[in-house]
Amino acid sequence: MEINRSAFSHNLRRVRELAPAAQVMAVIKANGYGHGMQLAAQGLEQADEFAVTSVQDANALRAMGMTKSLTLLSATFSVSDVTGFAEKNIRPVIYDYDQLGLLKELPANADLNVWLKLDTGMGRLGFSAQELPTIRARLDALPGISQVSLMTHLANADQPESPVNQLQFDALNEALEAAKRNDQTYQQLSVLNSAGIVGFAEQAADTVRPGLMLYGISPQQGVSAHALGLKPVMSFKSHVISVRSLPSGSRIGYGGTYTLDGDSRIAYVACGYGDGYPRHAPSGTTVLVNGFLVPLVGRVSMDIIAVDIGELPVQVGDVVTLWGEDNPVEEVAAAAGTIAYELTCGITERVSRVIRDE
Ligand SMILES: *Cc1c(COP(=O)(O)O)cnc(C)c1O
């Protein structure tokens, strides 16, 4: 796994171009989408704040000297954890009655800032618009709570033409108007993830929450990262370990799911699902070998994949890019019937990490 650390700051600048007035909360959960959380935090040091999903991650970031505001999007925490949050500049997202019970135990001087999560149609975490005024009143009655911000999440932002987006914006606006009538103001409002920033920049509110696009991956179906001015941070690379000339009719790999329909040359690459290459990638999935885009053939094994190189000048030792620069992870993911998030998060322990800055 090659990490082009300088691509992080390039992608962050793209976010700022799209949403110039908003604070940028860089989402580095899931080990920075598999890129390495600490690397992501370093590469994105110009972000205004960061978001993770566990107290452990927050503590690890503090241990490396990162002092910016941290949001816990969906973490489990204890009373003693939460009592220390203000001092550590950590803001939890509150989305459940259980958490409210826990916040009651906070000391009066806890000075905790929180986000309230409003479900405007995602159908995941959060309180409904009906519940929100009461929940807010309950928070306001707790002496340990200082500022309350409001967050919601879009379910269909990767399809900007989906009418669901407008329904969610409408639900949000109604909730905000109701809040105003109740004299409940929110410190900050945050709505957009990467797909939202690309599709609905005019709704950027106070704080945007990009994840995917900071890693140089397009959040929008059918739009390339290149077209959005994003640079991939991760390149997943290996090399050719064998080249064979095989006659027409040869069956390739487990189950013989692919048969050569002419004489050809097959290159075997040291990579498989044991490294995090998707086992369900079908024959035809694009692999970049020595600068040539060639098709995967046959089933993905644990340690080996096969590609049809025909007459191309390919030899043992040649560099192979499974995804990354010049072989977009979005396309590999689409071929394998999944999304880029799952691929970058799925690279396994045994794959070494190399950092470059260019
Ligand atoms: C993961 C996450 C994000 C970032 O989403 P991307 O699609 O990666 O930009 C933003 N907000 C919340 C609540 C999330 O869980």
The ligand as an ORCA input file, in Angstrom:
! r2SCAN-3c Opt
* xyz 0 1
  C     -18.540      8.340      7.596
  C     -19.343      9.551      7.808
  C     -19.089     10.722      7.078
  C     -18.103     10.779      5.934
  O     -18.724     10.212      4.816
  P     -18.034     10.150      3.356
  O     -19.067      9.545      2.521
  O     -16.848      9.264      3.505
  O     -17.661     11.530      3.011
  C     -19.806     11.856      7.401
  N     -20.748     11.833      8.378
  C     -21.033     10.724      9.080
  C     -22.088     10.762     10.120
  C     -20.357      9.541      8.803
  O     -20.665      8.428      9.486
*
